[in-house]
Amino acid sequence: MRFLFAARIHLNRRPSFPCDLCPQVLTTMPGLKNHKISTHKLGERIFSCDICQRAFRLEYQLKAHQDNLHGEIHECNICWKLFKGRATLRGHVARAHSAKTAKCHICHKVFRTHDLRQHLKKIHVKTALQQTQKDQIELDDSASAISGRDQNISRMIKQCQRKAIVLVERLSNYESF
């Protein structure tokens, strides 16, 4: 562990812990563990709610559940709407009342920060997935027409398909801003 800290300080690099189940790379071992538990559903549900007995894999998931479902009601001091849980209220304020904006790096439209995340998922990931599926159908038709002596071309087509699928998965996991 000291080595990782020293590498970060002296080499000006952050340690990386790649997930062996997806392309995600995390900067801490606990982060990797939490990623595997929450994203890939690994691990047992050892944290249970005292009120409804629903079980969770991570403690913060239990706390969020209790705050959002069984917590106090909070009121927005701008529009007076009521929300269960502080996190829900914070999300409402950020979406409905925040002036922070961000620009889409693909189409350059400007959105409120939260709306940009939704825009990327709904528009660009969906468009990329549709294009990949369309290309895959065309490539499958082309691959079936290729004779036995052109197997290298067929392999290259399949390799491109796999790369496109990985790209779409990475786009769908786009969460950084």
Order of alpha helices (4+ residues) and beta strands (2+ residues): alpha-beta-beta-alpha-beta-beta-alpha-beta-beta-alpha-beta-beta-alpha-alpha-alpha
